[in-house]
C-alpha cells in the first residue's frame, strides 16, 4: 500500500449469480454490524514521491482550520491516518496545526508505517520496511503535541514472507514478527497505549496460500508481542476476479481472531481525474457493501495522484463529499419473474417506498458465444504521455486465471483536439504489425482475432505505438464478441507511455449485455417490465437502481431459464466512464 506497485495489476469482473426464478436480494439493507463502522480518512499529503512521479493534494493543510468546509464529514470521521513522508518532512508548525485541529474535532491520530528493519541481505527499498525510523517518527509526533492512538502496519506479512521481487527476504512469519517486534516495542516506549493493527493486500499477487500466511502472521504477532492485534485492514485489488470471496475469507479469519475488520475504499491508479477516482472509489464501496454490509472499519484512503480536491464537502468531486455519500440512506431492490414479466419493488432499508425511481434492466447471456459489443472508455491523456499502445491481457499482468474465449474485431482510439485523428487497429492484414505472445490459441478468423485460452494460459497482444498528446480528451473503443465463460480472465487495455509506462486503462473481458429497458417505480415503490421475445439461451437478468444524493444504489438479479428474450438488432455498448 502507501505507494503503487506496478507489478500488481489486475482486472475487474462481475460475480456469477445464477438462481432459477428466485428472488436475489443483494442490495442495501441493514449493515451486518449492530453499530456504525469506525470511519478512517487518509488523503495523500502534498509531498512529491519521486519514485512514482507525483504528489498528493495541495489542499491537504486546508483541512486543518476551524472553518474548513468539511464540518459534516469531519463529525463522522473517528480516525485520521498519516504517511511516513508527512510525519518526517512536514514543518513543525504544520504538524502542530494538524494535531491541534484533530484534537479539537475529537479525531484520533493514526500512523501507517513499515515496521520491518532491512539488512544488508534483504529488505532495502521494499515496501513494509524502514521500521528503524519508527521511533524517530514517534518523537516528532510527541514533540509537536500529537497523541498517536493507532499504528497501522504497512503490509509486513506480504512483503517479508510472500513478496519475491528485488531484495526479497522470504522469511517465515515467526522471523517477520520477531523483526517487527523490535520497532513496535520502541514505539511503545513513546506511546505505550498505541493500538496496533495490520494492513495487507487482498488477494496477495502470485501467492496461492496468502490467506494461510495472513492467519499465521496474526498468530505470530500475538505470540511474539504477548497481546493480539486489534484490527486488520484489507487493501483490496478490486480488479481481481476473486476479490469478493477473498475479502470475505479474510473477514472470517479476522473474526475468528477477534480482530476488527476494515476495508480500504479507494479508486484506481489509472484514474485520470478527481471525478474518475471518486467515481471508482464509490463503485468499490457500493459493490462490497451491497453484498456484505458494512465492515467494522471503513477506510477512505488514497496513495494515488488523485484526488487533489479534498474540499468543499459540497462538491461531488471532492474526497470529503464521498465520506458524506457513504452515510446516505440504504435501499433495497427486490425482483422476481412472472411469465414474461419482471416484477420488483424499491424501498429504503426502513421500508419507505421510493417512488419515481428509474430501474434499468439488462440481461447477460450465461452460455453460448456471447454478443458483439462495444467496450468503451472516455478520459484524458495523462501528463507526460507521448504515445499509447492498444492491446489485451489474458491471465497475465492481472490477479486472474480463468478460461477465455472471444472474437476481437478492432480497437479504436480518438483524441478530441485539433488535428487529432481517429486511429483504428484491426486484423484485416492478419497479425502484421501486432505484437503477440500466446500460450493459448490466438488465430485470425476472417478479419477478426479469435482468442481461446484455458485457465492459466496467458495471451498478450500489443499494437504499434500511436502518438498521443497529454491533456487531450480521448475515446477508447474495443469491438468484440465475448463468450460468458470469459468473465474474469483479463482485460482490453490502452497503455500510456512517456519515458516509462505512465498507467493503463483496463476494460474487463466480459460478456455483452442486452438492454431490456427501464421501469419507473410508482407511489408504492413497485414496478414491472414485460420482456419481449425472442432470444435463445439462459440469461442473468439484472435490475439496477443508480441511487441519488440521498439514497444508496441497489442491484438485484435472477436467472431466466427456458424462456426467450429478444436481442434487438445492432451492437451493444458497455461503457466504463471516468
N, C-alpha and C positions, 0 to 999 in steps of 0.2 A: 504494500500500500504506500502511502506517502508520496511516491513518485511512480509514474507509469513504467511498466516493464514490457518492453517491445516484444519479448518472447511469449507473452501471454496474450494472444489474440484469439478471439473466439467468434462464434456465430450465435444468432438468436433463432429460436424456433417456437412453434405453437405446441401446446400439450395435446396429446391424442385423447379425446374423450369420446367414448362410444357406448351409450346406453340406449337400448331399444325403447323408443317411445316412453321414456321415463323422465320425470322432472329432474333436472340437474340444477341445484341451487348452489352457485359458487360465488354469488355476488354479495358484497357488503355484509350486512348483518352485524350482530354484536361481536366485537373482538373476542378472541379466545380468553383474554385475561379479564379479571373482575375489575381491575383498576386501569386507568390510563397509563400508557407507557411513559418511561422517562425519556425526554427528548434531549438529544445532544445536537450541538451545532458546531461545525468546524469548516469555515470557509478558508481558502488558501490565502495566506498573507502576501504582501506585495513584493517580497524579496525575489529577485531573479534566481532561477535554478539553472545554472549553466549547462548541466548535464542533459537537460531537456529543452532548453532554449526559451523558457517563458517564466513569467512571474504570475502572482495571484492578483487579487483585486486591489486597485488603488483606493477603493472606498473602505478598506479594512478598518482604519482608525476612526472613520466616521461613525462606526457602531458605538464608540465609547464616549459619547457625550450625553448629558442628561436629556436633551431634547431631540435625540436621534429618532428618525421616523420609523421605528420598529417596536413601538410600545406593546402592541398586541402580541407579536411574535416573541418578544423578549419575555413577556409574562408566562409564556408556555415553555420556554427553554429552561431546563434544570442544570445543564452542563455545557460549558464552552471549552472546546478542546483546541490546543495549540500544537504547532510543529516544532521540532528541534531548531530549524533555521530561524524561527521567530524568537524563541527564547534566548538564543545565543547571539543574534545580530541586532535585535531591536534596541533602541536607546533606552536608558534608564527612565527618562521622562515618559516615553510611550508605554513602557511596562507599568509604571506607577499609575498612569491614567487608566490603562486597561483594567488592572486589578482593582482599583478603587471603584470603577463603574460596575464591574461584575459583582463586587461585594454589595454595592448599593442596590443592584437589581436582584440580589439573592440568587445569583447564578454561580454554581460551583465551577472550579477550575480543574481541567484535565490536561494531561500532557501525553502525547503519543511519542514513543521513543524506542529506538533499537536498544535492547538491554544486553545484547551479547558483546563480548570482547573479542576482537580479531587477534590473530597472532601472525607470526612470520609464515606459518604453514597454510592458513586459510582465513577467510572472512573479510579480507581487505577489500573495500569497495562494494561489499554485498549488503543489500538491504537487511535490516534487522540487527546489524552490528553497529558499533560505535558507543557501546554502553559505558566505556571508560570515561566519557564526559558527562554521564548522567548526574553525578553528584555536583559537578560544576553548574549544570542547568538548575538543579535544585537550589543551590546557593543564590543564583541570580533571582529566582522567584522569591525566595525568602527576603533577600536584601531590599527588594523593591516593593515589599508589602503584600506579596501574594501568599495564598494558602493553598497548597496543592492537595486536592481531595482524591483525584483518580490518576493512576498511571495505566495507560493503555499500551501494552507491549506490541511492537510493530513486527508481527508475523515471525516470532522466533522459531516456532516448531518447523514451519515450512522451510525457511531459509537456512536452517542449520542441519536439518535431517533429510529433507527431500530435494531441495534445490541442487541441480547438477551442473550449473554454469561455471564461469570463471571463478576461481578462488573458493570453490565449494568445500565445505567442511565434511559433510556426510557423517555427522555424529549420530549416536543413538540418543534417545530422549533423555536418558539419565545424564549424559555428558552435556546436553543442551541446558537442562535445568540447573546443573551444578555451575556452569559458566555464568548463567544469568543471575543466579542467586547472589553472587559476589556484589554485583552492581545494585541489585534490589535492596540488599541489606545496607549498602552505603546510602542509598536514597532514604531509607527509613531512619537513618541517624539524623536526618534533617527534618523529615516529615513522618514521624512514627505511626500516624494514623492513616496514611495514604492507602487507598483501596486499589487493589491490583487486579487487572484483568488482561485478556489476550485478544488479539485480532489475527485472523488467519484467512487466506484465500479459499474460496469455495466455488467450484471444486478446485483442488490443487492440480496444476497442469502436469501431465505426464507422470502421475503418481496414483496408480490404481488403489493403493491402500492408504490414501490420505486420511480417511476417517479413523482408521485404527491408530495411525500415528498421532492424530489430534487427541484421541481418547487417552492414549498412553502418555502424551505430553501433559495433559491436565493432571493425571495421577502422579507424574514425576515431579511437577511443581509442588504438589501437596506434600509429597514425601520429603523433598529437599528443604522446603521452607517451613514445614511444620504447621501450615494452615492452607486452606484451599483458595484458589482463585475466586473472585467474586462475580465475574462476568466473562462472557465470550462473545465477541462481535464477528459477524460474517462479512468479509469483503467479497461480494458476490460477482462472479463473472457471468453477467446477465445473458450473454450470448451463448453460453454453453447449453446444449440441448437438454442437459440433465439438471439444470440448476434448481428446479422445483423440488425434485426428490432429494437432491444433495443437501439443500438448505434444511429441509425437514429432517433428514437423518441427523444432521449436526445439532439441530434444535433438540432432538430427543436425547442425544448424548449430553448436552448441556443440562437438560432437565434431570437426567439420571445422576448427575454430579452436583445438583443443587445450585447451578450457576444461572444467573440472569442471562438471557439470550438476546442479542441485538443484531439488527440488520442495517448495513450502511446503504442509504438511498442516495445514489449519485447518477450523473449522466454518463456519457461515453467520451473517451479520449478524442475521438474523431469529430465530435460535435463542433461546428464552426462558428456558432453564435451563442450568446447567452440564452436566447429563447429556445434554441435547439437543445441545449444542455438541460435546461429546466424542464422542457417537454419530456425528454428521455428519463430524467430522474423521477418525474411524476408517474410516467408509464411503469417504471420498475416498481415504485411504491404501490401502485394500484394492482399490478399483476400479482404481487406477493400477497397483499392483504385481502384481496377478493377471495383467494383460496384458503389462506391460512390464518387470517385475523392478525391482530397486532402482536408483535414481539414484545418482550419486556422493555427493551431499549430500542428507540428509533433514532438513528444517527444520520443527520443531514450533513454531508461532507463532500468536499472537493479537493483533489490534488491535480486537477486538470487546469488548462489555461482559462477555462470558463467555470462558473460565471464571474464576470467582472462586476456586474451590477448586484449589489447587496441591498440597496435602499432605493426608493422607499418601499415599505411593505405593501403599499397600494399598487405597485407596478407589477403586472403579471410576469414580467421577465426578470424580476429580482429574486434573489435567493430567499430573503425573508418572507416574500409572498408565498413561496412554496410551503413553508412551515405553516402558515395560516391555512392554506388549502388542505393540509393534512387533517385539520380539525373540522372540516365540513361534515354535515350530516351524512350518515351511511345510507345506501339504498339497497333494495332487494328486488331482483328481477327473477320472476318465475315464469316458465313457459312449458307447454305440453302440446301434443298433437291430437287433432280430432279429424280423421279423414284427411282431406286436402288442406285443412286449416290449422295454422299455428295460433294458439291462444295463450295470452300471458297477462301478468299484472306487474305493476311497478309501484313500490311504496318505499317510504323511509324505513329504517330498522325499527322505528317506533310505530309502524303500521299506518302512517299517514299516507294516503294516496297521492301520487304525483301526477297531476293532470297536464295535458298539453305537451307531454314529452315525446320526442321522436325516438322510435326504436328501429334501428337498422337491422335488417335480416339478410344474411348471406348464407351460402351453402358451399361446403368444400368437399369434393369427392374423397372418399375413403379408400378407393381402389381404382384400378384402371390406369390409363396413360395420362390422365390429367387434362387440363385445358390450356390452350395457348394464352399467355397473359403478358401484359407489360408490367415489369417491375421497375418502379420509378423512384427517383430521389432528386430533390432540388436543394441547392445550398450555395455557399460562397467559397471560392477557391482560397485556401489559407495562405497567410503571408509566407513569402519565400519560395512559393511554388513556381517552377519553371516548366514542368511537364507533368502529364498524367499518363498512367497505364491502366487499361481496362482488362478485366480478366475474371477468373473464378478460382475458388479453392474448394476441394472436396477432401475431407479428412486430413487436412493439412493446415498449419498455421491457425488452428482453432482447437478448442476443447471439445472435439466431436469425433465420433467414429460410428458412422451409420451407412446403410445401403443408400445408393443414389442412382437415379435413372431419369434422365431428362434430355430433351432435344432443344439445343440452343440455336436460335436463328441469327440474332445480331445484337450488337451494342450500339448505342447512340449517345454522343456527348456533344452538348451545345452550350457555348458561352454567350451570354446576352450582353454584348458590347459591340462597339463599332469595329467592324472587320472580323468579328468572331464568327467562325464557320460552324456548320453542323457537320460533325465528323462521325461517319458510320464505319464500323468494322464488322464484316460478316465473313461467310465461308464460301462465297461464290467462286473463289480461286483455291478452294481447299484450305490447307493449313499454311499456305505460303505467307510468310511474314509473321506468323504466330510462334510464340514460344510455348511448347507443350511438354510437360513431364507427367507421365501417367503409369501407375501400377495397375489401373483398371483398364476398361475399354473406352477409347475415345476415337471415334471414326466419323468420317464425312458420310452423310446420307443426304443426297440431293444437294441442297445449298445450306444444310444445317449440320451442326456437330452433335452427334449422339454420344452422351457420356453415360457409362454404366459401370458402377463400382460396388464391390462388396464392402461391408464394414471393415475399416482398417486399410482399404486400398485408397491411395492418395491420387488426386488429379490436380495439377496446377497449370493454368493457362494464362498467358500474358500477351497483350497486344504490343506492337511497336509503340514507343513513346509518342505522345501528342503534345505539341506546345500548348502551354496554358498561361494565363495572366492572373497573378494574385489579385484578390479583391473582386474579381468578376463573379457575378451570379451565374449559376450553371444548372442544367438539367442533365440527369444521367438516366438512361433507359436501357433495360435489357428485355428482349423479347424471347420467351422460352415456353416450352410445354413441359411441365414438371409433374412426374408421377407422384402421388401422395406418399409413397414409401420413402421418398427422398427427404422428407422433413427432418431437419436436424443434422444433415450430412455436410453442410458447408454454406458457402455464400458466393454471390456475384460481387465484384468489387471494382472500385476505382481507387487507385493508389496515387497520392500526391508526392511528387519528387522535387527536391531542391538540391542542396549539397548532400542530402540524405533523404530517407523516407520521412515525410512530414505527417503522415497519417493516411488512413484509408476509410472509405465508406463500405459497409458490409450490408448487402441485401440478402436476407435468408433465402436459401433454396427451399421453397415450399410450394405446395400445390396452389394453383389459382383458385379464386373464389367466384361463385356465381352470385351476382347481385339479385336478390329476390324482391327487394322493395323496402319501403319504410311504412311503419304503422305509428299512429299517434294515440296516446292514452286519453281516455275520457275522464270525466269528473271523478270516477271511482278508481282511476288508475289502471283500468283494464284495456286491452287491445286485442286485435286479431288480424291475421293476414292470410288470405287464401293463396295457396301456392299453385301456379299454373302447371300444365303438363307440357312437354313430355321429355324428361331426361332420365336415362337409364343409369342405375347404379346406386350404391349405398352412399348417403351423404351425411355429413355433420352439419346440422342446421344451427346457426349461431345468431343469437339476438344480442345486440349491443346498445346500451344507453351511454351516451358520451359524458353525462354529468354536466354540471354548470358551476357557477361560482359559489353556490350554497350546498350542493349535493354531490356526493361521490359518484363516479361511473359505476356501471354494473354490467354483468355479462352472464348469459345462460346458454345452454346448448343441449341438443338431443340428437340422436341418430335417427335417420329416416330410412327404414328398411322396406323393401318390397313395394315401393311407390315410384312414381315418375315425377320428376321435377324438370321444368324447362330450362334450357340453357340458351338464352336469346342469342341470335347471330351477332358476331362481332368479336373483338378482342377485349379481354377483361384486364382491368388495371389493379395493380397492387401498389399503393403509394406509401412511401416512407418519408414523411415530411420533416423538415428540420424544426 
